[in-house]
Structures are given as C-alpha cells and as structure tokens.
Amino acid sequence: GNGPSGICLSYLLSGYTPYFKRHSLHPHPILQRKLEEAPEVSLLDQDLEYLSEGLEGRSHSPVALLFDTLQHPDTDFGGTAESVLTWWQEPDRAIPHLVLGRNAPGGAWHSIEGSMVTLSRGEWMGLPDLPFKEWLKQKRRGLRNNRATAEDIAQYYQHYVMKKGLQKNFRCGTVVTSVRKVSAESISNHTQKDLQEDSDSLWNSNEKSTEVFQVDGFFKTMGGDKEPFSIYAENVVLATGTYDNPTWLGVKGENLSYVHHQLSALEEAVKNNSVSIVSDPVLIVGAGLTAADAILFAHHCNIPVIHVFRRRVTDPGLIFNQLPKMMYPEYHKVHQMMKEQTAACAGPYERYISLPEHHVLSFGKDKKCIFQDKNGCQKAYKISMALVLTGSNPNLSFLPNDGIDLAMDSDQPVNPKRNPIDVDPFTHECTQEKGLYALGPLAGDNFVRFVQGGALAVASSLLKKANKNPP
C-alpha cells in the first residue's frame, strides 16, 4: 500500500533518522527529561516503550501518541509549539525496500472527491519534516478553517515522495494477488542469485532465514496489459488501508442498478443530470462522515434527500456528537438537520427528511424502498437512487484465509474499528506471523497523524533485525 503509512515508512527506511532537537522544550516535563537522557541516540534506537509510557491522547497506540506529540507538541490544546525532532539523512542506515500501490503515491486520497474538506486539521495531514502548511503556502493557498481538501492532500503526498527522493522505491500500478510464506530452499538458485545482485542486504547468503514471503501480483502496463511478478522478501508490511470494500446492508434488492455504495455515484448522477431538483429524493443510508458529505453535496445541488440511519440522534457513539462545533461547522449543520427535520415534524430545511432509528428492509425494482422503525412500523418511499454509505472493509484477499487468522478475534473478518490485526504495540509485527507487519487502519489507527507512529515502530524493528542500529 502506498498511502500515508507506506510513504512515511519508506521515508524512515531510506536513512532519514529522527533525533531530539537539542535545546528544544517539550511541554510534557517527564517526556522532556527522558529525551534529554540520550539526545545523541536516534529515536529509532531508543526504547519506544519507555518513552511512550504515561502518554495520553486520541489514539490507543502508545507509539502513535509518542511520535505525534514529538511532531505536534500540545496540538490538541490549540498549541502551535514546533516539533522537537530534527532529521538527519544517514544513507548507511537505509534498508532496501519496495512500496507497491495500485495508484499514485497517496493511496485512497486519490479516489476521494477532490473538493471534499478533510475531517482533520491541515497540519495533522502532514508527513515528517515537510509541514503541510508550508507546502500550501508555496501553492499560495490558505487553509479554510485550518482544514484542507482531499485534492490538496493527494498532491502533497505525491510531492512528498518526489521531494524526499523516495520515488525509486515506489512501484505504482501494481496489484498484489498473493502473499504467503515459502521455504527458502524451494526457491531456485538463480532467483537467489538475482536477489543477491539486486540487493546487498535483503538476502544475506551466510545467514539465510529458513522461510521467506513470496509476493505475487501484476503490473498494469501503459498499454493496459497485465505483467506478472514475484518478489521474495524476509519482511512484508501490510499498509493497504480500508477503502477497498464498501459495507453492504445485505437486504433484498441491494444489487439493483440504482443502489450504490460509493459517494462518487452521486457526483456522477449530478454531472449527467440523472438526478436534479425535480427528481424523486435520493436515499442516503448511514450516519458517518461519508453520509454527511453526501448530504452536504446533495444540499448544495438542491437535490431532495431521505436520510435513514439506525442510531438515535443523541447517541454519544454518533461521530457528530464527538466533533467540536467551531472546527466543523458543516458537519454540525448536518447534525442539526438530522435532529430538526425528521419525517414526524417539518423543520426549516427544504428537500431533506431524516428517519432516525430506521433501517432498510428492501429495495424494489420499481425504485420503491421499504423502511422499518424501532417499533416495527413500516414506510415506503419512491426514490431516484440509493447511496448505502455505512463504512468499508479492507480487502485482504491476497492473504491466506483473507487475513482472518491475524485479527484480534480470529473468527471474524478484519475490521479497522471493531477487529483490527493483532500487532505488538511497539514493533507493529503481527503476533500470529513473524516477519509480517501491519500499519494504519489495519492495525486500528485511522487518522494520518497517528499512522506515523506505527511506521516508526516498524522501522525501529526492521533496523534491529538488519543490525543497522548502532550498539
């Protein structure tokens, strides 16, 4: 995967090394004292468990909190203190690696509608040692309400890869179809010889590990052909995110052509005028941020909406009840609409009806949709199209048993929120499979600002394995 997790890890594996900036002051006094104990030792070589002990914040991952607070001290309290890290390039510490991705560097950020404003503040979208704000300034653009558009972010990630000289490690247009362990003996001698020539340290002939990973897949060529490849590696990092498989409701008629599972379908329909101010309402199912983005988009285009969701409007688990109003005025507006504009009572917003605590029973061929409320009472509405936006799941079909054996609960599919891959918190190595690592949403870190700590943990672990950490 070549999204923010993969890019950040590539940066750390390319010899870029973080040290504590001498004479800088961190607002957390205990952390400051620990950092002063060994300023000449890089962060990658320090005891991450010791440094991250006692830190609190908006992530469950200790290393994510550590790396975040070093790069953005005090940011959750509105502080703008500078990073206490300084970066040195030490080429002899680089570890040969490849980053495989379907699209350009930036991962799923390239498939999100370009003008959508992100949930996180702009400076939280940045990667190490190239502040996002500075990059935007060069583009002569300010941040709206401190937040950035998805297009900005996608461009920034591509720019980052070029600026830091990482592009030689990236292979875009690749699809991985299988990752499995094979015994080193079973690989033919000439493959081993090629590997030795290609990379000095990936395959150290005098201490071959008995098992390696075989990664199979194909390149998409310019001509549209698929060119197969096989790569052998001692370590593989899973950083494929969670946008691959939209969640289905599993109800009758969900496979009909007017039922969609991606926001882009609404944009498409508006572009070719198949929905408009005079058409039947668009049904939007879900109460997360993607559903909110769809409502805002429809509202902006004067398209009538019926909004169905299972939760109560006041449910504390609803994302809108967790966002500060000042920073997210447009999401606050959607929440207002959800509260004030139920089918039971008309409110001030035209062309929008919310049906809280309802679920879809079926979609009919005649575009009639049937809902049921918590009391078992049913309603039918005629709609023009439906958008089911209730989250998405990762696609791990390239792993044995879809990666289920790696999850916290190995009877259930991997899910970033409910059932992430089980990893060691300080190395991000899978507890069930040595040599396999997981980063980002797959390991339960869903925000760009927090995926970077996982990359730090992986890089630190791989450097120890490759013996490139100074004693």
Solvent accessible surface area in square Angstrom, and as a share of the most:
residue,aa,sasa,rsa
1,G,31,0.29
2,N,5,0.03
3,G,12,0.11
4,P,19,0.12
5,S,10,0.06
6,G,6,0.06
7,I,0,0.00
8,C,0,0.00
9,L,12,0.06
10,S,0,0.00
11,Y,0,0.00
12,L,3,0.02
13,L,8,0.04
14,S,15,0.10
15,G,1,0.01
16,Y,34,0.13
17,T,1,0.01
18,P,0,0.00
19,Y,35,0.13
20,F,15,0.06
21,K,68,0.29
22,R,146,0.53
23,H,188,0.84
24,S,19,0.13
25,L,144,0.72
26,H,10,0.04
27,P,68,0.42
28,H,58,0.26
29,P,100,0.63
30,I,89,0.45
31,L,3,0.01
32,Q,17,0.07
33,R,154,0.56
34,K,19,0.08
35,L,1,0.01
36,E,96,0.43
37,E,108,0.48
38,A,24,0.18
39,P,25,0.16
40,E,113,0.51
41,V,51,0.29
42,S,1,0.01
43,L,4,0.02
44,L,2,0.01
45,D,29,0.15
46,Q,27,0.12
47,D,86,0.45
48,L,11,0.05
49,E,99,0.44
50,Y,88,0.34
51,L,2,0.01
52,S,5,0.03
53,E,117,0.52
54,G,65,0.63
55,L,24,0.12
56,E,163,0.73
57,G,47,0.45
58,R,146,0.53
59,S,16,0.10
60,H,188,0.84
61,S,16,0.10
62,P,35,0.22
63,V,0,0.00
64,A,0,0.00
65,L,18,0.09
66,L,0,0.00
67,F,1,0.00
68,D,9,0.05
69,T,26,0.15
70,L,0,0.00
71,Q,24,0.11
72,H,37,0.17
73,P,1,0.01
74,D,58,0.30
75,T,10,0.06
76,D,52,0.27
77,F,176,0.73
78,G,52,0.50
79,G,24,0.23
80,T,121,0.70
81,A,49,0.38
82,E,138,0.62
83,S,37,0.24
84,V,3,0.01
85,L,8,0.04
86,T,40,0.23
87,W,38,0.13
88,W,151,0.53
89,Q,94,0.42
90,E,40,0.18
91,P,96,0.60
92,D,116,0.60
93,R,19,0.07
94,A,33,0.26
95,I,20,0.10
96,P,51,0.32
97,H,36,0.16
98,L,79,0.39
99,V,14,0.08
100,L,26,0.13
101,G,6,0.05
102,R,122,0.44
103,N,77,0.39
104,A,32,0.25
105,P,16,0.10
106,G,0,0.00
107,G,15,0.15
108,A,33,0.26
109,W,44,0.15
110,H,64,0.29
111,S,86,0.56
112,I,50,0.26
113,E,58,0.26
114,G,23,0.22
115,S,77,0.50
116,M,25,0.11
117,V,20,0.12
118,T,10,0.06
119,L,32,0.16
120,S,9,0.06
121,R,25,0.09
122,G,0,0.00
123,E,33,0.15
124,W,13,0.04
125,M,6,0.03
126,G,6,0.06
127,L,7,0.03
128,P,0,0.00
129,D,73,0.38
130,L,20,0.10
131,P,69,0.43
132,F,2,0.01
133,K,83,0.35
134,E,92,0.41
135,W,15,0.05
136,L,2,0.01
137,K,141,0.60
138,Q,120,0.53
139,K,77,0.32
140,R,214,0.78
141,R,93,0.34
142,G,59,0.57
143,L,33,0.16
144,R,146,0.53
145,N,68,0.35
146,N,58,0.30
147,R,4,0.01
148,A,0,0.00
149,T,29,0.17
150,A,1,0.01
151,E,94,0.42
152,D,5,0.02
153,I,0,0.00
154,A,8,0.06
155,Q,70,0.31
156,Y,0,0.00
157,Y,0,0.00
158,Q,71,0.32
159,H,61,0.27
160,Y,0,0.00
161,V,3,0.01
162,M,119,0.53
163,K,122,0.52
164,K,27,0.11
165,G,33,0.31
166,L,0,0.00
167,Q,82,0.36
168,K,146,0.62
169,N,17,0.09
170,F,15,0.06
171,R,92,0.34
172,C,58,0.35
173,G,15,0.14
174,T,3,0.02
175,V,17,0.10
176,V,38,0.22
177,T,70,0.41
178,S,28,0.18
179,V,7,0.04
180,R,111,0.40
181,K,67,0.29
182,V,22,0.12
183,S,47,0.30
184,A,1,0.01
185,E,137,0.61
186,S,82,0.53
187,I,10,0.05
188,S,64,0.41
189,N,128,0.66
190,H,129,0.58
191,T,31,0.18
192,Q,25,0.11
193,K,121,0.51
194,D,74,0.38
195,L,22,0.11
196,Q,71,0.31
197,E,123,0.55
198,D,117,0.61
199,S,12,0.08
200,D,130,0.68
201,S,48,0.31
202,L,54,0.27
203,W,8,0.03
204,N,67,0.34
205,S,60,0.39
206,N,132,0.68
207,E,123,0.55
208,K,85,0.36
209,S,46,0.30
210,T,100,0.58
211,E,88,0.39
212,V,2,0.01
213,F,5,0.02
214,Q,26,0.12
215,V,11,0.06
216,D,29,0.15
217,G,6,0.06
218,F,40,0.16
219,F,60,0.25
220,K,95,0.40
221,T,45,0.26
222,M,206,0.92
223,G,71,0.68
224,G,62,0.60
225,D,98,0.51
226,K,136,0.57
227,E,93,0.42
228,P,111,0.70
229,F,28,0.12
230,S,62,0.40
231,I,44,0.22
232,Y,33,0.12
233,A,18,0.14
234,E,57,0.26
235,N,43,0.22
236,V,19,0.11
237,V,39,0.22
238,L,5,0.03
239,A,12,0.09
240,T,48,0.28
241,G,18,0.17
242,T,19,0.11
243,Y,131,0.50
244,D,62,0.32
245,N,64,0.33
246,P,36,0.23
247,T,42,0.25
248,W,134,0.47
249,L,56,0.28
250,G,69,0.66
251,V,38,0.22
252,K,161,0.68
253,G,16,0.16
254,E,5,0.02
255,N,122,0.62
256,L,43,0.21
257,S,105,0.68
258,Y,17,0.07
259,V,12,0.07
260,H,58,0.26
261,H,25,0.11
262,Q,101,0.45
263,L,21,0.10
264,S,61,0.39
265,A,19,0.15
266,L,0,0.00
267,E,17,0.08
268,E,97,0.44
269,A,9,0.07
270,V,36,0.21
271,K,158,0.67
272,N,95,0.49
273,N,122,0.63
274,S,75,0.48
275,V,7,0.04
276,S,40,0.26
277,I,92,0.47
278,V,134,0.77
279,S,33,0.21
280,D,60,0.31
281,P,34,0.21
282,V,0,0.00
283,L,0,0.00
284,I,0,0.00
285,V,8,0.05
286,G,5,0.05
287,A,21,0.16
288,G,30,0.29
289,L,38,0.19
290,T,64,0.37
291,A,0,0.00
292,A,1,0.01
293,D,22,0.11
294,A,0,0.00
295,I,1,0.00
296,L,40,0.20
297,F,41,0.17
298,A,0,0.00
299,H,59,0.26
300,H,151,0.67
301,C,38,0.23
302,N,68,0.35
303,I,4,0.02
304,P,18,0.12
305,V,6,0.03
306,I,2,0.01
307,H,1,0.00
308,V,1,0.00
309,F,4,0.02
310,R,172,0.63
311,R,110,0.40
312,R,119,0.43
313,V,17,0.10
314,T,95,0.55
315,D,25,0.13
316,P,100,0.63
317,G,37,0.36
318,L,2,0.01
319,I,46,0.23
320,F,14,0.06
321,N,62,0.32
322,Q,109,0.48
323,L,32,0.16
324,P,70,0.44
325,K,132,0.56
326,M,174,0.78
327,M,41,0.18
328,Y,11,0.04
329,P,69,0.44
330,E,31,0.14
331,Y,7,0.03
332,H,54,0.24
333,K,74,0.31
334,V,0,0.00
335,H,10,0.04
336,Q,51,0.23
337,M,1,0.00
338,M,0,0.00
339,K,89,0.38
340,E,63,0.28
341,Q,15,0.07
342,T,26,0.15
343,A,49,0.38
344,A,102,0.79
345,C,69,0.41
346,A,107,0.83
347,G,29,0.28
348,P,101,0.64
349,Y,44,0.17
350,E,125,0.56
351,R,93,0.34
352,Y,6,0.02
353,I,60,0.31
354,S,0,0.00
355,L,2,0.01
356,P,25,0.16
357,E,48,0.21
358,H,16,0.07
359,H,52,0.23
360,V,7,0.04
361,L,62,0.31
362,S,23,0.15
363,F,6,0.02
364,G,23,0.22
365,K,183,0.78
366,D,83,0.43
367,K,73,0.31
368,K,96,0.40
369,C,0,0.00
370,I,61,0.31
371,F,0,0.00
372,Q,41,0.18
373,D,22,0.11
374,K,144,0.61
375,N,123,0.63
376,G,38,0.37
377,C,73,0.43
378,Q,104,0.46
379,K,64,0.27
380,A,59,0.46
381,Y,50,0.19
382,K,99,0.42
383,I,0,0.00
384,S,17,0.11
385,M,10,0.05
386,A,0,0.00
387,L,0,0.00
388,V,1,0.01
389,L,12,0.06
390,T,55,0.32
391,G,49,0.47
392,S,30,0.19
393,N,44,0.23
394,P,12,0.08
395,N,41,0.21
396,L,8,0.04
397,S,74,0.48
398,F,23,0.09
399,L,10,0.05
400,P,85,0.53
401,N,91,0.47
402,D,76,0.40
403,G,1,0.01
404,I,36,0.18
405,D,72,0.38
406,L,14,0.07
407,A,5,0.04
408,M,124,0.55
409,D,64,0.33
410,S,62,0.40
411,D,120,0.62
412,Q,96,0.42
413,P,84,0.53
414,V,7,0.04
415,N,19,0.10
416,P,10,0.06
417,K,163,0.69
418,R,188,0.69
419,N,9,0.05
420,P,24,0.15
421,I,2,0.01
422,D,34,0.18
423,V,22,0.13
424,D,53,0.28
425,P,63,0.40
426,F,49,0.20
427,T,40,0.23
428,H,4,0.02
429,E,21,0.09
430,C,0,0.00
431,T,62,0.36
432,Q,115,0.51
433,E,52,0.23
434,K,125,0.53
435,G,6,0.06
436,L,6,0.03
437,Y,0,0.00
438,A,0,0.00
439,L,0,0.00
440,G,0,0.00
441,P,25,0.16
442,L,0,0.00
443,A,17,0.13
444,G,30,0.28
445,D,8,0.04
446,N,64,0.33
447,F,82,0.34
448,V,13,0.08
449,R,10,0.04
450,F,7,0.03
451,V,6,0.03
452,Q,1,0.01
453,G,0,0.00
454,G,0,0.00
455,A,0,0.00
456,L,0,0.00
457,A,0,0.00
458,V,0,0.00
459,A,0,0.00
460,S,3,0.02
461,S,11,0.07
462,L,13,0.06
463,L,3,0.02
464,K,114,0.48
465,K,103,0.44
466,A,46,0.35
467,N,129,0.66
468,K,56,0.24
469,N,27,0.14
470,P,75,0.47
471,P,185,1.16
